[in-house]
Amino acid sequence: MNNQNCIVIKTQAAKIKRIERSGKPTLIFNEQVAAIETGDDFPRPFKLTLGEGEQPYPPGRYTLDIASLEVGDFDSLKVGRNVKLIPLQPTLKPGA
């Protein structure tokens, strides 16, 4: 399987991040650590923000769901705030 350009999650743990704001409701985010393999020597870690009530992704390999993309300023393509992942299925060996 080609490991380039896949997202790897090693643990299902999520961290709650709270941002206190003066005179405004506290913002609460659930974040999960992931990494993207781009073909470089080491995967590049990043934080994946989970939606309200969304369960953390189980450990595994994923690709980005196209629904995560949106058209931004100046008609450029960008990854939106609500990132969704699709599990990569392991490749079956012939005769298995």
C-alpha positions in Angstrom: 0.0 0.0 0.0 1.2 3.5 -0.8 1.6 5.3 2.5 2.1 8.7 0.9 -0.6 11.3 1.5 -2.5 9.4 4.1 -3.5 10.5 7.6 -2.4 8.4 10.5 -4.1 8.2 13.9 -2.2 6.4 16.6 -4.5 6.8 19.6 -8.2 7.4 20.0 -7.6 9.8 22.9 -9.0 13.3 22.5 -8.1 16.4 24.5 -10.6 19.0 25.5 -9.4 22.6 24.9 -11.2 25.4 26.6 -10.8 29.1 25.7 -12.1 31.5 28.3 -13.4 34.8 26.9 -14.2 37.9 28.9 -18.0 38.4 29.0 -18.6 35.7 26.4 -19.3 32.0 26.7 -16.3 29.7 26.9 -15.4 28.0 23.7 -14.8 24.2 24.0 -13.0 22.2 21.4 -12.2 18.5 21.3 -8.9 17.8 19.6 -7.2 14.7 18.4 -3.6 14.3 17.3 -3.0 13.0 13.8 -0.2 13.1 11.3 0.0 13.2 7.5 2.5 11.2 5.6 3.6 13.2 2.6 6.5 11.1 1.4 9.0 13.0 3.5 11.2 11.2 6.1 8.8 11.9 8.9 5.0 12.3 9.2 3.8 15.9 10.0 1.7 16.0 13.1 -1.4 18.3 13.3 -4.5 18.7 15.5 -7.8 17.5 14.2 -10.8 19.4 15.7 -13.7 17.1 16.3 -17.3 18.3 15.9 -19.6 18.7 18.9 -20.5 15.2 20.1 -18.2 13.6 17.5 -16.3 10.6 18.8 -12.5 10.4 18.3 -11.3 8.4 15.3 -9.9 5.0 16.2 -6.2 4.3 15.4 -5.6 3.6 11.8 -4.9 5.1 8.4 -7.3 7.5 6.7 -7.7 9.7 3.7 -9.4 13.1 3.6 -13.2 13.1 2.8 -13.8 15.5 -0.1 -16.6 17.0 1.9 -13.8 18.5 4.1 -12.8 20.8 1.2 -14.2 24.2 0.4 -13.6 27.1 -1.9 -12.0 30.0 0.0 -11.0 33.5 -0.7 -10.0 34.3 -4.3 -11.6 31.0 -5.4 -8.8 28.9 -3.9 -9.3 25.4 -2.6 -8.8 24.9 1.2 -9.5 22.5 3.9 -12.5 23.6 6.0 -12.9 23.6 9.8 -15.0 20.4 9.8 -12.5 17.8 8.6 -13.9 14.3 8.0 -11.8 11.2 7.4 -12.4 8.0 5.5 -10.7 4.9 6.7 -8.3 3.3 4.3 -9.1 -0.4 3.8 -6.1 -2.8 4.1 -5.1 -4.3 0.8 -5.9 -8.0 0.7 -3.2 -10.3 -0.6 -4.1 -12.5 -3.6 -5.7 -15.8 -2.5 -6.6 -14.5 1.0 
